[in-house]
Amino acid sequence: MEVGAQIKKYRSHMGISQEELAERVYVSRQTVSNWETGKNYPDIHSILLLSSVFNVSLDQLIKGDIEIMKKEVEETEIKKLNMYGVIYAAFLILTVISFVPFHSLMGWYGLIPWGAVYGVAVCFAWKTEKVKKENHLSTYKEIVAFMEGKRLDALEEQQEIGKRPYQMVMYALGSAAIAFLVIYLMAKLFL
């Protein structure tokens, strides 16, 4: 985090020691040292006091940290989307290919374990969609840009918004056709 470097810079610029700064913000000298070395991060009360002592805005004091935090949040969202997407895809495939074997081995009781597999797939589909909705991702182009840590410009975004209704219908029809074909072929093999 850069706030430690900012504290050290402003403290040095004012020509005061860590001890003097500590007295002004009501903490120990060791606490100030920990902030400056990045071992600890000041709490909100201390940040407000530091801003007042240094006579700078909060934005100036923690600007670099805000950018780093935004990047970390975005990277976390990308990892979450990747993880949920992979788990969803695996369980979706398992849902499609396990229906006929469960049914042929267990009869109608095979719907119980198949339903559990299906339930997990639906759960991760919901989680994936939640991350997409939180980050305003609907089309393939938006998702790819997000995964690369980029955003579409305003014109590209409007073009993608225009495609959404058609893509949803095509995804639904395509997925249903593929699932039907796989189940039909597996039924021919197992039954």
N, C-alpha and C positions, 0 to 999 in steps of 0.2 A: 504494500500500500504506500502511496506517496504522501500521505498526511504527515508522516514522521519527518520526511525530508522538508516539507513545508514548514513544520514547527521549528526545525533546526535553522532553516533559512531565515525565517522571520525573527527568531530569537537572536541569531548572530547579527542580523541587520540592526536590531535595537541595541546590541552591545550588552546584553544581560546574560547572566550565568543561568545554568539549569536550576540552581538553588533559588535565585530570584524569581524566575518564572514559576517555579513550584509554589512559592509563597503567594504569588498573585492569583493563581488558579486553585489554591487550597489542596494541593497534592504533595507527595514527597518528591525529593530530587530524583530518587530511583524511578519513580513513575514517569517523570519527564524523560529520563534517559531511555526507559523502555519504549516510550512513544517514538523517540527519535531514531532508535535502532530497529523499529518495526516489530518488537517483541509483543507489544500490546497496542491496542487501538483506544483512543480516548472515548469516553462515553459522551452522550449528547450534551450534558451539562458542561463538561470540560471543554468541548468544542465551542460552545457558546462563549464561555469565558475566554478561551484563546482568541476567538474572533474579536472580542472586545479589547483584550490586551494588545493585540497586534494591530488593531484598528483596520481590519480587512473584513470583507464580506465572507459569509460562510462558503459561498461559491468559490471565492479565491482560495480559501483555506483547504477545501476538500475536492476541488474540481477534478484533479487527476484520479482520485479515488472513485468518484462517481462514474467516470468513463470505464475504469477497470471493473467496477461492480456491474455495470450494464453488460459488459462483455462476458463476465462470468455467468450472469443470469442467462444470457443468450446461449452460451455454450452448454449450460445445464439443460436448457429447453431442447437444444438440438440432440443431446445425448438421450434425453427422455423420449423424444419423438422416435429416434432410432431404435431404442430398446423396445418400446411399445409396438412399433411397427414390425419388428422381427418376430416378437412373441405372437402378435396377432396373425402374421402370415403363416407361421408354423402351425398354430392351432386351427387356422382356416383350412389349410391343406389337410391336416389330420382329421378335421370334421368331414371333409368331402370324401376322403379315401377310407374312413373307418366305418361309414354307415353300413355298407353291404357286408363287410366281415362280421361286424357286431350282430347284424340281423341274421346272417346265415349260421353263426355259431350259437347264438342265444335266443333266437326267435325275437318276439316282440320285447322280451326283457333286455335285449341288446340296446333298446332305446335309452335305458337308464345311463349306462356309461357313455353312450354317444351324446346324450343330452348334457352330461357334465363337460365333455370336451367342447361341445357347442357353446355352453355357458361361459367357459373360459375365453373362447374366441370372441364372443360378444362383449365380454368385460374389457378385453384389451382393445377391441375396436372402439368402444366408448371412450377409453382413456386416450387413444390416439386422436380421435376426433376432438376431444376436449383440448388437447395441446394445440391442435391445428386451429381451433376456434379462438383460443386465447391469443394466438399469434397471427390471426387473420390470414390463414393459409387455406386455400380451397383448390386451386388448380395445380397441376404438375409443375408448371413453370415457377409458381410462387414457392412451392415446397423445395424445389431444387435451389432456388436463389437463397432461401432461408438456410438450407443445409450448408451452403457455401459461405454463410455469414454475411449475405448481401440482402438488399431490398430492391424491389422493382421501382422504376421511376413512375411518376403519376400517369403517364400515357400508357405504359405497359400494364400498370395495375388496372386501369379502366378497361383495357382490352381483355384482360383475364376475367374481370367481373362479368363482362358480356358473354364469355364462354361457359360460365358455371352451370346454368340450367341445362344446356345441351350435354355437358360432360357428365352430370349426375345421371341422366337418363341412359346415356351410353354405358356408363360403368355398371349400372344396375342390370341392364339387358345383357351385357357381355358376361358379367359374373354369373348370372342365372344360366345362360347358355352353356358356359364352361362347366359349371357344377352339374347341370343336367347330363351333359355328355359324359363326364367322368363317372357319375353314378350309373348311368345306363351301361357303359362299357364294363364296369366292375360287376354289375348284376349279371351280365352275359357270361363273365368269367366264373363267378362263384355260384350261380344258381343254375 
